Amino acid sequence: MKSDLDRLMRELNLDAIFVIADESPNPYNDYLTNRARAGGDIVKKRDQEAVLIVGGMEVEIAAKSGLKVYTVYDFGYAELLQQHPGDAASARRGLYRNILRQLGVAGRVAPYGVADVADTLRIFADLRVDVPEVEFIFDSQTAELFARLYETKDEREIAALQEAARLTSQVVCETRDFISQHHAEGNAPGSRVVNAQGEALTIGAVKRFIREREMALGLDDPEGCIFAQGRDSAFPHSVGEDGDVLQVGRSLIFDIFPRGLASGYFHDVTRTWCIGYAPDEIQAVYDDVQTIFRRVLDTLKVGEDSQRYEIMTLDYFEAKGHPTTRSHPGTFDGYVHSLGHGLGLNIHEAPSFSRNRRSSVLAPGMVFTVEPGLYYPERGFGVRIEDTVYFDQTGHLRTLTDVPYDLVLPLRG
């Protein structure tokens, strides 16, 4: 969490961090400014308060960050623009040089942030000459600084995540109710779902309903949701085809991950539904997924290595005869992704459960998803269940998601 920043800087032997920004979304900036939405650069010297440097139009917004605020003109930017007409990169290079020198930054400095890669690499290469008292650090351990900060959340962050969870859960339940108001043209597998006027209910119509409810409740959905039916649901990142009509007895994976419009903190939840009834083969796979989902939730414990639970999931699915990425590397069938991921200002952050990434020792303040799934493209269905959970300060596991787990979505229209 943010209060660990100076300690981690000491561990990494960093004298300062320099967070750069352009107009792109920037979670590093959001994190350090409490999402003041002032696009600017941040300098944080170890054991000193961070400062925020913005353009003149953003001074009032920047003040809401709680950081000490400067404008770029305090560092000679107006003069630099005159010296380098039509050469924004050179003016920016001079601005960064002046910022570092005027703020007395020296020693080991790690850059972070979001900006154009080519321009930024060139500028930092030049700054090594311009500001020889600064050594820019780009090693792999330093690159993990913000990931380690994101790994645990403070009370303010938990409150923001709880609110995003409450609103997202409401959207999922309202979407289920919206679909249930329709009826089926028949009972046979593949029968179309229609409204009272006989008009087909499409995936696109459901997504429009979802977006409208998100907007009404104050949720932002920058990535859109996954609402995939049948064979599409067997590809974990397939978002579904807007023109497809909902059908009876087909698997539907609904994975929604919006964020609070004001806070910027995400929620992530997935439910699998079968409209009208669930065919036996889908029900059997769903039961396997739900069994390991509950087993993981029942055994998650502070102090354990996160990868323990990934291995538990692999062991269970393989024992039930499902292919996994361990038993069948490169498989498109069975268990093809990891168990979960951290969640915060980024939809994917630490801690990780993947065997291919840095593991974490589970600790109070960690917020993460638990999302086992099984996928069978040639059989035409996929199944995933996902909740977002966290460890409170006493080490108890708390579930943020509040959505029923029923596989069958009955029609009442």
C-alpha positions in Angstrom: 0.0 0.0 0.0 1.0 3.6 -0.4 2.4 3.9 3.1 5.0 1.3 2.1 6.6 3.5 -0.6 9.5 4.9 1.4 10.3 1.5 2.9 10.3 -0.1 -0.6 12.5 2.7 -2.0 15.0 2.0 0.8 15.0 -1.7 0.0 15.6 -0.9 -3.7 18.2 1.7 -2.8 16.3 4.4 -4.7 16.9 8.1 -3.9 13.8 9.2 -5.9 11.1 8.2 -8.3 10.0 10.2 -11.3 6.5 9.5 -12.6 6.0 10.9 -16.1 2.7 11.5 -17.8 1.1 12.5 -21.1 -2.6 12.7 -21.8 -3.0 8.9 -21.6 -4.7 7.1 -18.7 -2.0 6.7 -16.1 -2.6 4.5 -13.0 0.7 5.5 -11.5 -0.4 9.1 -11.5 -3.9 8.2 -10.2 -2.4 6.1 -7.4 -0.1 8.9 -6.0 -2.6 11.7 -6.5 -5.7 9.9 -5.2 -7.0 10.2 -8.7 -7.2 13.9 -8.8 -7.2 13.6 -12.6 -4.5 16.2 -13.0 -2.3 14.9 -15.8 1.2 15.9 -14.6 4.6 14.6 -13.7 5.4 13.5 -10.1 8.8 13.6 -8.3 9.1 11.8 -5.0 12.4 11.9 -3.1 12.9 9.2 -0.5 11.5 10.2 2.9 10.1 13.4 1.5 6.6 14.3 0.2 5.9 13.9 -3.5 5.4 17.0 -5.7 3.1 17.3 -8.7 4.1 19.4 -11.7 1.2 20.3 -14.0 0.2 22.7 -16.8 -1.3 26.0 -15.9 -4.9 24.9 -16.7 -4.7 22.0 -14.2 -3.5 23.9 -11.0 -6.9 23.9 -9.3 -7.5 20.2 -10.1 -4.0 19.3 -9.0 -4.6 20.9 -5.6 -7.1 18.2 -4.8 -4.3 15.6 -4.9 -3.0 16.8 -1.5 0.5 17.0 -3.0 2.6 20.1 -3.2 1.9 21.5 -6.7 4.1 23.3 -9.1 3.4 24.4 -12.7 5.7 23.6 -15.6 6.4 27.4 -15.8 8.1 27.2 -12.4 10.8 25.2 -14.3 11.3 27.5 -17.2 8.9 25.8 -19.7 7.8 29.0 -21.4 11.4 29.9 -22.2 12.1 26.3 -23.3 9.2 26.5 -25.8 10.7 29.7 -27.2 14.2 28.1 -27.5 12.8 25.0 -29.3 10.0 26.2 -31.6 8.1 23.3 -33.0 10.3 20.7 -31.1 8.2 19.5 -28.2 10.6 16.6 -27.4 13.5 19.0 -26.9 11.4 21.3 -24.8 10.3 18.4 -22.7 13.9 17.2 -22.3 14.8 20.6 -21.0 11.8 20.7 -18.7 12.8 17.3 -17.1 16.4 18.5 -16.7 15.2 21.7 -14.9 12.8 19.7 -12.7 15.5 17.3 -11.5 18.1 20.1 -10.9 15.7 22.6 -9.2 14.3 19.9 -6.9 17.8 18.7 -6.0 17.3 15.2 -7.3 20.5 13.1 -7.4 21.5 9.5 -7.1 19.5 6.5 -8.1 16.2 7.5 -9.7 13.6 5.2 -11.2 11.2 6.4 -13.9 7.6 5.2 -14.1 4.4 6.3 -15.8 2.7 6.3 -19.1 3.9 8.2 -22.2 5.0 7.6 -25.8 7.8 5.0 -25.7 10.0 6.3 -28.5 10.1 9.9 -27.3 10.5 9.0 -23.6 13.4 6.6 -24.2 15.2 9.2 -26.3 14.6 11.9 -23.6 15.9 9.7 -20.8 19.0 8.7 -22.9 19.7 12.4 -23.3 19.0 13.2 -19.6 21.9 10.8 -18.7 24.1 13.4 -20.3 22.3 16.5 -19.2 22.0 15.5 -15.5 25.1 13.3 -14.8 24.4 13.4 -11.0 21.3 11.2 -11.7 21.6 7.5 -12.4 18.4 6.2 -14.0 17.5 2.7 -12.9 15.7 0.3 -15.2 16.3 -3.1 -13.6 13.6 -5.8 -13.1 13.4 -5.4 -9.3 12.8 -1.7 -9.6 10.2 -2.3 -12.2 8.2 -4.2 -9.6 7.9 -1.2 -7.2 4.4 -0.2 -8.0 3.3 -3.8 -8.4 4.4 -4.3 -4.8 2.6 -1.2 -3.7 -0.6 -2.3 -5.4 -0.4 -5.7 -3.7 -2.1 -4.5 -0.5 -4.8 -1.9 -0.1 -5.5 0.6 2.7 -8.9 1.3 4.2 -9.7 4.1 1.7 -8.9 1.7 -1.2 -11.0 -1.1 0.3 -13.9 1.3 0.7 -13.7 2.2 -2.9 -13.5 -1.4 -4.0 -16.5 -2.3 -1.8 -18.6 0.4 -3.5 -17.5 -0.7 -7.0 -18.4 -4.3 -6.0 -21.9 -3.3 -4.6 -22.8 -1.4 -7.8 -21.4 -4.1 -10.1 -23.2 -6.8 -8.3 -26.4 -4.8 -8.7 -25.8 -4.6 -12.5 -25.3 -8.3 -12.8 -28.5 -9.1 -10.8 -30.5 -6.5 -12.8 -29.2 -8.1 -16.1 -30.3 -11.5 -14.9 -33.8 -10.1 -14.1 -33.9 -8.3 -17.5 -33.3 -11.5 -19.4 -35.7 -13.5 -17.2 -38.6 -11.2 -18.3 -38.4 -12.7 -21.8 -39.7 -16.1 -23.0 -38.5 -18.9 -25.3 -40.1 -19.8 -28.6 -39.8 -23.5 -27.7 -38.2 -25.9 -25.3 -35.7 -27.5 -27.7 -32.0 -26.7 -27.3 -31.3 -23.6 -29.3 -34.8 -22.1 -29.2 -34.7 -18.4 -29.4 -35.3 -16.0 -26.5 -37.8 -13.3 -27.5 -39.8 -10.5 -25.9 -43.6 -10.2 -25.6 -43.8 -8.9 -29.2 -41.8 -11.9 -30.5 -38.7 -9.8 -31.1 -35.4 -11.7 -30.6 -33.2 -10.8 -27.6 -29.6 -10.4 -28.9 -26.3 -10.1 -27.1 -26.1 -6.6 -28.3 -29.4 -5.7 -26.7 -28.2 -7.2 -23.4 -25.0 -5.2 -23.6 -26.9 -2.0 -24.2 -28.9 -2.7 -21.1 -25.7 -3.3 -19.1 -24.1 -0.1 -20.3 -27.2 1.9 -19.4 -27.3 0.5 -15.9 -23.6 1.1 -15.4 -24.0 4.7 -16.4 -27.0 5.2 -14.2 -25.2 3.8 -11.2 -22.0 5.7 -11.7 -19.8 3.0 -13.1 -17.3 3.4 -15.9 -16.6 0.5 -18.3 -13.5 1.3 -20.3 -13.0 -2.2 -21.6 -16.6 -3.4 -22.1 -17.8 -6.7 -20.8 -17.7 -10.3 -21.9 -21.1 -11.7 -22.8 -20.4 -14.8 -24.9 -22.7 -17.7 -25.8 -22.1 -21.3 -26.9 -18.8 -21.9 -28.6 -17.8 -18.3 -28.1 -18.0 -18.9 -24.3 -15.3 -21.6 -24.7 -12.7 -18.9 -25.5 -12.1 -17.0 -22.3 -11.6 -13.5 -23.8 -14.3 -13.7 -26.5 -16.6 -10.8 -25.9 -19.5 -12.4 -27.7 -21.2 -11.3 -31.0 -23.7 -8.5 -30.7 -26.0 -10.0 -33.4 -26.3 -13.4 -31.8 -29.7 -14.2 -30.4 -29.9 -15.7 -26.9 -30.8 -19.4 -27.0 -32.2 -21.9 -24.6 -29.8 -24.4 -23.1 -26.6 -22.7 -24.3 -23.8 -21.7 -21.9 -23.5 -17.9 -21.4 -20.4 -16.5 -19.8 -21.0 -13.0 -18.3 -17.7 -11.4 -17.2 -18.1 -7.8 -16.1 -15.3 -5.5 -14.8 -16.3 -1.9 -14.5 -14.8 0.7 -12.2 -16.2 3.4 -10.0 -16.5 6.5 -12.1 -15.1 8.8 -9.3 -12.7 6.4 -7.6 -11.2 4.5 -10.6 -11.2 1.2 -8.6 -12.4 -1.9 -10.5 -14.6 -4.8 -9.6 -14.5 -8.1 -11.5 -17.2 -10.9 -11.4 -18.1 -13.7 -13.7 -21.2 -15.9 -13.8 -22.1 -18.7 -16.2 -25.8 -19.1 -17.1 -27.9 -21.5 -19.1 -31.2 -20.0 -20.1 -34.2 -22.2 -19.3 -32.3 -25.4 -18.4 -28.7 -26.7 -18.3 -27.8 -29.7 -20.5 -26.2 -32.6 -18.5 -22.7 -32.1 -19.9 -22.7 -28.4 -19.0 -24.1 -29.1 -15.5 -21.4 -31.7 -14.9 -18.6 -29.3 -15.9 -20.2 -26.5 -13.9 -20.3 -28.7 -10.8 -16.5 -29.4 -11.2 -15.8 -25.7 -11.5 -18.0 -24.8 -8.6 -16.4 -27.5 -6.4 -12.9 -26.2 -6.8 -14.1 -22.6 -6.6 -15.6 -23.3 -3.1 -12.6 -25.4 -2.1 -10.2 -22.6 -2.8 -12.4 -20.0 -1.0 -12.6 -22.3 2.0 -8.8 -22.8 2.3 -7.4 -19.4 1.4 -5.3 -18.3 4.3 -3.0 -15.4 5.2 0.7 -16.5 5.1 0.3 -19.0 2.3 2.0 -18.8 -1.1 -0.5 -17.7 -3.7 0.7 -20.5 -6.1 -0.4 -23.1 -3.7 -4.0 -22.5 -4.8 -3.1 -22.6 -8.5 -1.5 -26.0 -7.9 -4.6 -27.1 -5.9 -6.8 -26.2 -8.9 -4.6 -28.0 -11.4 -4.5 -31.1 -9.2 -8.3 -31.1 -8.9 -9.1 -30.6 -12.6 -6.5 -33.1 -13.7 -7.9 -35.7 -11.3 -11.4 -35.1 -12.8 -10.0 -35.8 -16.3 -9.8 -32.2 -17.6 -6.8 -31.1 -19.6 -4.8 -28.2 -18.0 -1.9 -26.0 -19.1 0.3 -28.2 -16.9 -0.8 -31.6 -18.2 -1.3 -30.4 -21.8 0.8 -27.3 -22.5 -0.8 -25.1 -25.2 -4.2 -26.7 -24.8 -7.4 -24.9 -25.8 -9.5 -27.4 -23.9 -10.0 -27.6 -20.1 -8.3 -25.2 -17.7 -6.4 -22.7 -19.9 -5.8 -19.7 -17.6 -4.6 -19.1 -14.0 -6.8 -19.0 -10.9 -6.9 -15.3 -10.3 -5.3 -11.9 -10.1 -5.1 -8.8 -8.0 -7.5 -5.9 -8.6 -7.4 -2.2 -7.9 -6.8 0.8 -10.2 -5.7 -1.8 -12.7 -7.9 -4.7 -13.8 -4.9 -7.0 -13.5 -2.3 -6.4 -10.8 -0.5 -8.2 -7.9 -1.0 -10.6 -6.3 -0.7 -13.2 -9.0 -1.7 -16.9 -8.8 0.0 -17.9 -12.1 2.9 -20.4 -12.0 4.6 -18.2 -14.6 4.7 -15.0 -12.5 6.1 -13.8 -9.2 4.1 -15.5 -6.4 3.0 -13.6 -3.3 2.7 -14.5 0.3 -1.0 -13.8 1.0 -1.5 -10.9 3.5 -4.1 -8.6 5.0 -5.2 -6.0 2.6 -4.8 -8.1 -0.5 -7.7 -7.9 -3.0 -7.9 -10.5 -5.8 -10.2 -12.6 -7.9 -10.9 -16.3 -7.7 -12.0 -17.5 -11.1 -11.5 -21.2 -12.1 -12.9 -22.1 -15.5 -13.2 -25.0 -18.0 -13.5 -24.5 -21.7 -14.4 -26.9 -24.5 -14.6 -25.2 -28.0 -15.5 -28.3 -29.9 -18.2 -29.2 -27.5 -19.5 -25.7 -27.8 -19.4 -24.4 -24.2 -17.3 -22.8 -21.5 -17.9 -22.3 -17.8 -16.3 -19.8 -15.4 -17.2 -18.6 -11.9 -15.5 -15.5 -10.4 -15.7 -13.5 -7.3 -13.5 -10.7 -6.0 -12.4 -11.2 -2.4 -10.0 -9.6 0.1 -8.3 -10.3 3.4 -9.3 -7.8 6.1 -6.8 -6.6 8.7 -7.6 -9.5 11.0 -6.7 -12.0 8.2 -10.3 -13.0 7.6 -11.3 -13.6 3.9 -14.2 -11.4 2.8 -16.2 -11.7 -0.4 -16.9 -8.4 -2.2 -19.2 -9.9 -4.9 -22.9 -10.4 -4.1 -24.4 -12.3 -6.9 -26.2 -15.7 -6.8 -24.4 -18.7 -8.3 -27.4 -20.4 -10.0 -26.5 -21.9 -13.3 -30.0 -22.0 -14.7 -31.5 -18.7 -15.6 -35.3 -19.3 -15.7 -37.6 -17.3 -18.1 -40.8 -15.9 -16.6 -42.0 -13.7 -19.5 
